[in-house]
Amino acid sequence: DRIKKDLAQENIVNPYKMKFSYNFTFDDESKIDTASSSAVQVVDGNLRLVSGYALGTMVSQPKTANSAISQVHLLIKGENTSAASYSFSADGTNSWQTLSINTLTNVTNQGTSLRLRIVLNDTTTRIDSAALLFK
């Protein structure tokens, strides 16, 4: 409920007119591909590096789009989010393309199976939510 209230108070910005989104609130691990992820955990509504590890990787479950994805835009809320690295795959493979926060990115390997990868390398990074907007 707290997250819903917080999100309701924020202005949603979509400067690149994206039509679809894949949203992560980290209330649970339901959108995380636990077999492909390592050394990350969801605690108190945010994604964190597991204590004692220098590097952790979160890979999302795939989201199927109705047509080939040509552009993506990543929005992140949290603490020390610039210390993490972000990438995505749109073609259902492990061909990861680097992604920057709040930047329009053209997809090189277009497809209809979207996945987000977040690599944490700092114990102070807390990701409250992520939204991967796409068209």
N, CA and C atoms as an extended XYZ file, in Angstrom:
405
Properties=species:S:1:pos:R:3:atomname:S:1:resname:S:1:resid:I:1 pbc="F F F"
N         0.822       -1.195        0.000 N   ASP     1
C         0.000        0.000        0.000 CA  ASP     1
C         0.868        1.263        0.000 C   ASP     1
N         1.984        1.200        0.760 N   ARG     2
C         2.882        2.352        0.816 CA  ARG     2
C         3.433        2.680       -0.566 C   ARG     2
N         3.839        1.668       -1.305 N   ILE     3
C         4.402        1.890       -2.634 CA  ILE     3
C         3.346        2.468       -3.566 C   ILE     3
N         2.132        1.964       -3.499 N   LYS     4
C         1.055        2.485       -4.344 CA  LYS     4
C         0.786        3.954       -4.054 C   LYS     4
N         0.809        4.324       -2.777 N   LYS     5
C         0.600        5.726       -2.402 CA  LYS     5
C         1.743        6.603       -2.904 C   LYS     5
N         2.980        6.108       -2.751 N   ASP     6
C         4.143        6.867       -3.223 CA  ASP     6
C         4.091        7.065       -4.735 C   ASP     6
N         3.758        6.013       -5.451 N   LEU     7
C         3.697        6.103       -6.908 CA  LEU     7
C         2.573        7.018       -7.372 C   LEU     7
N         1.482        7.036       -6.639 N   ALA     8
C         0.350        7.887       -7.015 CA  ALA     8
C         0.687        9.367       -6.891 C   ALA     8
N         1.649        9.701       -6.060 N   GLN     9
C         2.034       11.096       -5.857 CA  GLN     9
C         3.086       11.572       -6.851 C   GLN     9
N         3.704       10.672       -7.585 N   GLU    10
C         4.753       11.046       -8.524 CA  GLU    10
C         4.169       11.378       -9.891 C   GLU    10
N         4.794       12.349      -10.546 N   ASN    11
C         4.433       12.640      -11.922 CA  ASN    11
C         5.094       11.604      -12.821 C   ASN    11
N         4.330       11.008      -13.682 N   ILE    12
C         4.859       10.028      -14.613 CA  ILE    12
C         5.323       10.765      -15.855 C   ILE    12
N         6.585       10.569      -16.201 N   VAL    13
C         7.176       11.258      -17.336 CA  VAL    13
C         7.447       10.237      -18.434 C   VAL    13
N         6.974       10.530      -19.625 N   ASN    14
C         7.182        9.661      -20.777 CA  ASN    14
C         7.599       10.534      -21.966 C   ASN    14
N         8.808       11.095      -21.920 N   PRO    15
C         9.214       12.055      -22.945 CA  PRO    15
C         9.374       11.453      -24.346 C   PRO    15
N         9.572       10.140      -24.428 N   TYR    16
C         9.792        9.501      -25.728 CA  TYR    16
C         8.546        8.819      -26.269 C   TYR    16
N         7.410        9.069      -25.623 N   LYS    17
C         6.106        8.546      -26.071 CA  LYS    17
C         6.108        7.027      -26.233 C   LYS    17
N         6.642        6.346      -25.242 N   MET    18
C         6.645        4.887      -25.254 CA  MET    18
C         5.222        4.379      -25.047 C   MET    18
N         4.894        3.284      -25.690 N   LYS    19
C         3.524        2.772      -25.649 CA  LYS    19
C         3.306        1.697      -24.588 C   LYS    19
N         4.383        1.013      -24.180 N   PHE    20
C         4.245       -0.113      -23.265 CA  PHE    20
C         5.297       -0.009      -22.161 C   PHE    20
N         5.080       -0.771      -21.081 N   SER    21
C         6.067       -0.771      -20.007 CA  SER    21
C         6.138       -2.138      -19.329 C   SER    21
N         7.290       -2.393      -18.761 N   TYR    22
C         7.522       -3.572      -17.931 CA  TYR    22
C         7.990       -3.012      -16.597 C   TYR    22
N         7.140       -3.131      -15.568 N   ASN    23
C         7.368       -2.465      -14.287 CA  ASN    23
C         7.775       -3.449      -13.189 C   ASN    23
N         8.723       -3.005      -12.365 N   PHE    24
C         9.223       -3.802      -11.254 CA  PHE    24
C         9.113       -2.973       -9.980 C   PHE    24
N         8.304       -3.409       -9.030 N   THR    25
C         8.177       -2.704       -7.755 CA  THR    25
C         8.948       -3.416       -6.647 C   THR    25
N         9.455       -4.587       -6.918 N   PHE    26
C        10.238       -5.374       -5.966 CA  PHE    26
C         9.505       -5.598       -4.650 C   PHE    26
N         8.202       -5.864       -4.758 N   ASP    27
C         7.417       -6.293       -3.609 CA  ASP    27
C         7.665       -7.773       -3.331 C   ASP    27
N         8.025       -8.494       -4.378 N   ASP    28
C         8.320       -9.917       -4.278 CA  ASP    28
C         9.271      -10.275       -5.422 C   ASP    28
N         9.542      -11.543       -5.598 N   GLU    29
C        10.482      -11.984       -6.627 CA  GLU    29
C         9.781      -12.578       -7.844 C   GLU    29
N         8.497      -12.305       -8.024 N   SER    30
C         7.722      -12.947       -9.082 CA  SER    30
C         8.188      -12.594      -10.491 C   SER    30
N         8.792      -11.442      -10.695 N   LYS    31
C         9.261      -11.059      -12.026 CA  LYS    31
C        10.755      -11.305      -12.212 C   LYS    31
N        11.381      -11.960      -11.232 N   ILE    32
C        12.805      -12.254      -11.300 CA  ILE    32
C        13.011      -13.704      -11.723 C   ILE    32
N        13.878      -13.909      -12.690 N   ASP    33
C        14.264      -15.253      -13.115 CA  ASP    33
C        15.340      -15.716      -12.132 C   ASP    33
N        14.924      -16.421      -11.087 N   THR    34
C        15.850      -16.789      -10.017 CA  THR    34
C        16.945      -17.747      -10.488 C   THR    34
N        16.681      -18.538      -11.510 N   ALA    35
C        17.698      -19.454      -12.028 CA  ALA    35
C        18.826      -18.702      -12.731 C   ALA    35
N        18.521      -17.539      -13.324 N   SER    36
C        19.518      -16.747      -14.041 CA  SER    36
C        20.117      -15.642      -13.178 C   SER    36
N        19.559      -15.416      -12.005 N   SER    37
C        20.011      -14.347      -11.117 CA  SER    37
C        20.897      -14.929      -10.026 C   SER    37
N        21.735      -14.051       -9.430 N   SER    38
C        22.593      -14.517       -8.342 CA  SER    38
C        22.963      -13.368       -7.413 C   SER    38
N        23.066      -13.665       -6.137 N   ALA    39
C        23.548      -12.761       -5.091 CA  ALA    39
C        22.754      -11.462       -4.978 C   ALA    39
N        21.470      -11.499       -5.317 N   VAL    40
C        20.579      -10.357       -5.097 CA  VAL    40
C        19.392      -10.852       -4.282 C   VAL    40
N        18.782       -9.924       -3.569 N   GLN    41
C        17.618      -10.274       -2.774 CA  GLN    41
C        16.640       -9.110       -2.741 C   GLN    41
N        15.388       -9.419       -2.505 N   VAL    42
C        14.354       -8.409       -2.339 CA  VAL    42
C        14.085       -8.307       -0.839 C   VAL    42
N        14.368       -7.106       -0.274 N   VAL    43
C        14.193       -6.866        1.155 CA  VAL    43
C        13.500       -5.523        1.338 C   VAL    43
N        12.441       -5.497        2.115 N   ASP    44
C        11.717       -4.257        2.418 CA  ASP    44
C        11.333       -3.476        1.170 C   ASP    44
N        10.927       -4.171        0.130 N   GLY    45
C        10.445       -3.511       -1.083 CA  GLY    45
C        11.517       -2.970       -2.000 C   GLY    45
N        12.760       -3.453       -1.858 N   ASN    46
C        13.784       -3.018       -2.809 CA  ASN    46
C        14.768       -4.134       -3.108 C   ASN    46
N        15.434       -3.985       -4.246 N   LEU    47
C        16.430       -4.947       -4.697 CA  LEU    47
C        17.776       -4.561       -4.110 C   LEU    47
N        18.478       -5.544       -3.542 N   ARG    48
C        19.768       -5.299       -2.893 CA  ARG    48
C        20.756       -6.407       -3.221 C   ARG    48
N        22.019       -6.076       -3.028 N   LEU    49
C        23.093       -7.055       -3.117 CA  LEU    49
C        23.101       -7.867       -1.825 C   LEU    49
N        23.260       -9.177       -1.931 N   VAL    50
C        23.335      -10.024       -0.754 CA  VAL    50
C        24.624       -9.693       -0.002 C   VAL    50
N        24.526       -9.531        1.299 N   SER    51
C        25.674       -9.200        2.134 CA  SER    51
C        26.782      -10.240        1.947 C   SER    51
N        28.006       -9.744        1.822 N   GLY    52
C        29.148      -10.641        1.660 CA  GLY    52
C        29.546      -10.889        0.217 C   GLY    52
N        28.750      -10.421       -0.731 N   TYR    53
C        29.061      -10.598       -2.150 CA  TYR    53
C        29.511       -9.276       -2.752 C   TYR    53
N        30.447       -9.348       -3.691 N   ALA    54
C        30.943       -8.138       -4.365 CA  ALA    54
C        30.127       -7.805       -5.597 C   ALA    54
N        29.382       -8.778       -6.109 N   LEU    55
C        28.637       -8.592       -7.353 CA  LEU    55
C        27.368       -9.430       -7.312 C   LEU    55
N        26.263       -8.843       -7.753 N   GLY    56
C        24.999       -9.559       -7.830 CA  GLY    56
C        24.277       -9.213       -9.116 C   GLY    56
N        23.562      -10.173       -9.671 N   THR    57
C        22.879       -9.972      -10.943 CA  THR    57
C        21.418      -10.375      -10.836 C   THR    57
N        20.528       -9.458      -11.243 N   MET    58
C        19.109       -9.736      -11.323 CA  MET    58
C        18.734       -9.790      -12.794 C   MET    58
N        18.134      -10.889      -13.203 N   VAL    59
C        17.619      -11.037      -14.565 CA  VAL    59
C        16.117      -11.248      -14.456 C   VAL    59
N        15.370      -10.469      -15.218 N   SER    60
C        13.913      -10.561      -15.135 CA  SER    60
C        13.374      -11.754      -15.921 C   SER    60
N        12.162      -12.117      -15.579 N   GLN    61
C        11.411      -13.048      -16.406 CA  GLN    61
C        11.142      -12.338      -17.736 C   GLN    61
N        11.008      -13.055      -18.828 N   PRO    62
C        10.712      -12.382      -20.103 CA  PRO    62
C         9.295      -11.829      -20.149 C   PRO    62
N         9.150      -10.708      -20.826 N   LYS    63
C         7.827      -10.115      -21.086 CA  LYS    63
C         7.636      -10.161      -22.594 C   LYS    63
N         6.530      -10.715      -23.039 N   THR    64
C         6.265      -10.851      -24.461 CA  THR    64
C         5.528       -9.624      -24.987 C   THR    64
N         6.063       -9.069      -26.060 N   ALA    65
C         5.444       -7.922      -26.731 CA  ALA    65
C         4.678       -8.403      -27.955 C   ALA    65
N         3.721       -7.607      -28.405 N   ASN    66
C         2.912       -7.966      -29.569 CA  ASN    66
C         3.660       -7.786      -30.891 C   ASN    66
N         4.659       -6.911      -30.902 N   SER    67
C         5.451       -6.683      -32.119 CA  SER    67
C         6.899       -6.446      -31.715 C   SER    67
N         7.779       -6.424      -32.696 N   ALA    68
C         9.208       -6.263      -32.436 CA  ALA    68
C         9.482       -4.954      -31.694 C   ALA    68
N        10.296       -5.036      -30.668 N   ILE    69
C        10.642       -3.876      -29.842 CA  ILE    69
C        11.783       -3.123      -30.524 C   ILE    69
N        11.589       -1.820      -30.746 N   SER    70
C        12.588       -1.030      -31.463 CA  SER    70
C        13.323       -0.021      -30.591 C   SER    70
N        12.683        0.431      -29.495 N   GLN    71
C        13.303        1.408      -28.609 CA  GLN    71
C        12.899        1.127      -27.164 C   GLN    71
N        13.812        1.438      -26.228 N   VAL    72
C        13.523        1.279      -24.806 CA  VAL    72
C        14.007        2.512      -24.048 C   VAL    72
N        13.416        2.704      -22.874 N   HIS    73
C        13.744        3.839      -22.010 CA  HIS    73
C        13.624        3.333      -20.578 C   HIS    73
N        14.713        3.433      -19.797 N   LEU    74
C        14.746        2.902      -18.445 CA  LEU    74
C        14.567        4.003      -17.407 C   LEU    74
N        13.642        3.775      -16.475 N   LEU    75
C        13.443        4.663      -15.330 CA  LEU    75
C        13.730        3.856      -14.065 C   LEU    75
N        14.489        4.449      -13.134 N   ILE    76
C        14.877        3.772      -11.898 CA  ILE    76
C        14.639        4.708      -10.725 C   ILE    76
N        14.122        4.167       -9.632 N   LYS    77
C        13.968        4.903       -8.373 CA  LYS    77
C        14.704        4.119       -7.299 C   LYS    77
N        15.440        4.836       -6.453 N   GLY    78
C        16.143        4.172       -5.375 CA  GLY    78
C        17.300        5.001       -4.861 C   GLY    78
N        18.258        4.325       -4.237 N   GLU    79
C        19.428        4.978       -3.658 CA  GLU    79
C        20.691        4.456       -4.341 C   GLU    79
N        21.592        5.354       -4.677 N   ASN    80
C        22.870        5.023       -5.303 CA  ASN    80
C        22.676        4.153       -6.551 C   ASN    80
N        21.679        4.481       -7.340 N   THR    81
C        21.344        3.679       -8.524 CA  THR    81
C        22.380        3.806       -9.642 C   THR    81
N        23.165        4.881       -9.633 N   SER    82
C        24.181        5.048      -10.668 CA  SER    82
C        25.349        4.081      -10.491 C   SER    82
N        25.462        3.442       -9.323 N   ALA    83
C        26.532        2.470       -9.096 CA  ALA    83
C        26.231        1.125       -9.759 C   ALA    83
N        24.997        0.897      -10.135 N   ALA    84
C        24.605       -0.356      -10.788 CA  ALA    84
C        24.756       -0.210      -12.296 C   ALA    84
N        24.783       -1.343      -12.992 N   SER    85
C        24.778       -1.297      -14.456 CA  SER    85
C        23.514       -2.004      -14.947 C   SER    85
N        23.037       -1.564      -16.098 N   TYR    86
C        21.749       -2.013      -16.618 CA  TYR    86
C        21.903       -2.455      -18.067 C   TYR    86
N        21.199       -3.511      -18.422 N   SER    87
C        21.184       -3.967      -19.810 CA  SER    87
C        19.863       -4.682      -20.060 C   SER    87
N        19.579       -4.935      -21.318 N   PHE    88
C        18.333       -5.596      -21.688 CA  PHE    88
C        18.569       -6.493      -22.898 C   PHE    88
N        17.643       -7.381      -23.103 N   SER    89
C        17.606       -8.217      -24.296 CA  SER    89
C        16.173       -8.172      -24.807 C   SER    89
N        16.020       -7.994      -26.107 N   ALA    90
C        14.673       -7.931      -26.684 CA  ALA    90
C        14.378       -9.120      -27.585 C   ALA    90
N        15.362       -9.965      -27.817 N   ASP    91
C        15.169      -11.058      -28.767 CA  ASP    91
C        15.099      -12.440      -28.129 C   ASP    91
N        14.962      -12.498      -26.799 N   GLY    92
C        14.803      -13.785      -26.130 CA  GLY    92
C        16.099      -14.542      -25.916 C   GLY    92
N        17.230      -13.934      -26.217 N   THR    93
C        18.528      -14.582      -26.027 CA  THR    93
C        19.299      -13.851      -24.927 C   THR    93
N        20.528      -14.234      -24.753 N   ASN    94
C        21.397      -13.538      -23.805 CA  ASN    94
C        22.293      -12.537      -24.513 C   ASN    94
N        21.786      -11.927      -25.575 N   SER    95
C        22.514      -10.862      -26.277 CA  SER    95
C        22.157       -9.543      -25.607 C   SER    95
N        22.861       -9.221      -24.510 N   TRP    96
C        22.538       -8.064      -23.690 CA  TRP    96
C        23.050       -6.784      -24.318 C   TRP    96
N        22.223       -5.761      -24.298 N   GLN    97
C        22.568       -4.430      -24.795 CA  GLN    97
C        22.571       -3.472      -23.615 C   GLN    97
N        23.655       -2.707      -23.460 N   THR    98
C        23.795       -1.775      -22.347 CA  THR    98
C        22.731       -0.691      -22.418 C   THR    98
N        22.301       -0.266      -21.250 N   LEU    99
C        21.208        0.679      -21.119 CA  LEU    99
C        21.569        1.698      -20.050 C   LEU    99
N        21.285        2.970      -20.294 N   SER   100
C        21.512        4.019      -19.305 CA  SER   100
C        20.178        4.516      -18.779 C   SER   100
N        20.183        4.948      -17.525 N   ILE   101
C        18.962        5.458      -16.906 CA  ILE   101
C        18.503        6.720      -17.624 C   ILE   101
N        17.217        6.780      -17.899 N   ASN   102
C        16.553        7.949      -18.485 CA  ASN   102
C        17.135        8.387      -19.831 C   ASN   102
N        17.494        7.401      -20.637 N   THR   103
C        18.042        7.660      -21.968 CA  THR   103
C        17.321        6.780      -22.978 C   THR   103
N        16.968        7.347      -24.109 N   LEU   104
C        16.347        6.561      -25.174 CA  LEU   104
C        17.408        5.682      -25.828 C   LEU   104
N        17.115        4.405      -25.962 N   THR   105
C        18.053        3.454      -26.559 CA  THR   105
C        17.377        2.729      -27.711 C   THR   105
N        18.024        2.728      -28.869 N   ASN   106
C        17.541        1.968      -30.018 CA  ASN   106
C        17.981        0.514      -29.866 C   ASN   106
N        17.087       -0.401      -30.141 N   VAL   107
C        17.348       -1.830      -29.977 CA  VAL   107
C        18.089       -2.350      -31.207 C   VAL   107
N        19.228       -3.009      -30.981 N   THR   108
C        19.990       -3.545      -32.109 CA  THR   108
C        19.492       -4.931      -32.526 C   THR   108
N        19.165       -5.788      -31.562 N   ASN   109
C        18.632       -7.124      -31.867 CA  ASN   109
C        17.148       -7.146      -31.514 C   ASN   109
N        16.334       -6.681      -32.450 N   GLN   110
C        14.899       -6.566      -32.183 CA  GLN   110
C        14.235       -7.923      -32.064 C   GLN   110
N        13.237       -7.966      -31.225 N   GLY   111
C        12.459       -9.173      -31.018 CA  GLY   111
C        11.255       -8.845      -30.164 C   GLY   111
N        10.581       -9.877      -29.664 N   THR   112
C         9.353       -9.675      -28.888 CA  THR   112
C         9.448      -10.221      -27.467 C   THR   112
N        10.640      -10.619      -27.028 N   SER   113
C        10.818      -11.170      -25.686 CA  SER   113
C        11.787      -10.285      -24.910 C   SER   113
N        11.235       -9.411      -24.062 N   LEU   114
C        12.006       -8.398      -23.366 CA  LEU   114
C        12.428       -8.861      -21.980 C   LEU   114
N        13.721       -8.690      -21.671 N   ARG   115
C        14.253       -9.002      -20.344 CA  ARG   115
C        15.158       -7.857      -19.890 C   ARG   115
N        15.155       -7.597      -18.596 N   LEU   116
C        16.001       -6.570      -17.986 CA  LEU   116
C        17.035       -7.258      -17.110 C   LEU   116
N        18.275       -6.765      -17.168 N   ARG   117
C        19.333       -7.269      -16.291 CA  ARG   117
C        19.910       -6.091      -15.514 C   ARG   117
N        20.007       -6.256      -14.201 N   ILE   118
C        20.593       -5.245      -13.322 CA  ILE   118
C        21.754       -5.910      -12.593 C   ILE   118
N        22.937       -5.290      -12.676 N   VAL   119
C        24.110       -5.805      -11.988 CA  VAL   119
C        24.454       -4.837      -10.854 C   VAL   119
N        24.414       -5.352       -9.639 N   LEU   120
C        24.733       -4.569       -8.444 CA  LEU   120
C        26.158       -4.884       -8.006 C   LEU   120
N        26.923       -3.833       -7.705 N   ASN   121
C        28.295       -4.043       -7.236 CA  ASN   121
C        28.620       -3.155       -6.042 C   ASN   121
N        27.590       -2.655       -5.384 N   ASP   122
C        27.763       -1.764       -4.238 CA  ASP   122
C        26.678       -2.079       -3.217 C   ASP   122
N        27.078       -2.298       -1.981 N   THR   123
C        26.109       -2.678       -0.946 CA  THR   123
C        25.178       -1.546       -0.559 C   THR   123
N        25.488       -0.311       -0.976 N   THR   124
C        24.606        0.814       -0.648 CA  THR   124
C        23.525        1.049       -1.704 C   THR   124
N        23.564        0.328       -2.801 N   THR   125
C        22.552        0.485       -3.844 CA  THR   125
C        21.255       -0.193       -3.413 C   THR   125
N        20.174        0.552       -3.526 N   ARG   126
C        18.829        0.048       -3.242 CA  ARG   126
C        17.947        0.470       -4.398 C   ARG   126
N        17.349       -0.484       -5.077 N   ILE   127
C        16.461       -0.152       -6.188 CA  ILE   127
C        15.031       -0.407       -5.728 C   ILE   127
N        14.284        0.701       -5.577 N   ASP   128
C        12.895        0.627       -5.122 CA  ASP   128
C        11.967        0.187       -6.250 C   ASP   128
N        12.208        0.718       -7.446 N   SER   129
C        11.384        0.344       -8.593 CA  SER   129
C        12.143        0.608       -9.878 C   SER   129
N        11.756       -0.121      -10.900 N   ALA   130
C        12.330        0.048      -12.232 CA  ALA   130
C        11.177       -0.056      -13.229 C   ALA   130
N        11.257        0.742      -14.276 N   ALA   131
C        10.275        0.659      -15.357 CA  ALA   131
C        11.046        0.669      -16.669 C   ALA   131
N        10.842       -0.344      -17.453 N   LEU   132
C        11.442       -0.423      -18.774 CA  LEU   132
C        10.329       -0.117      -19.778 C   LEU   132
N        10.320        1.112      -20.257 N   LEU   133
C         9.319        1.558      -21.235 CA  LEU   133
C         9.796        1.154      -22.615 C   LEU   133
N         8.861        0.789      -23.491 N   PHE   134
C         9.290        0.347      -24.821 CA  PHE   134
C         8.219        0.575      -25.878 C   PHE   134
N         8.686        0.568      -27.133 N   LYS   135
C         7.783        0.590      -28.289 CA  LYS   135
C         8.436       -0.139      -29.427 C   LYS   135
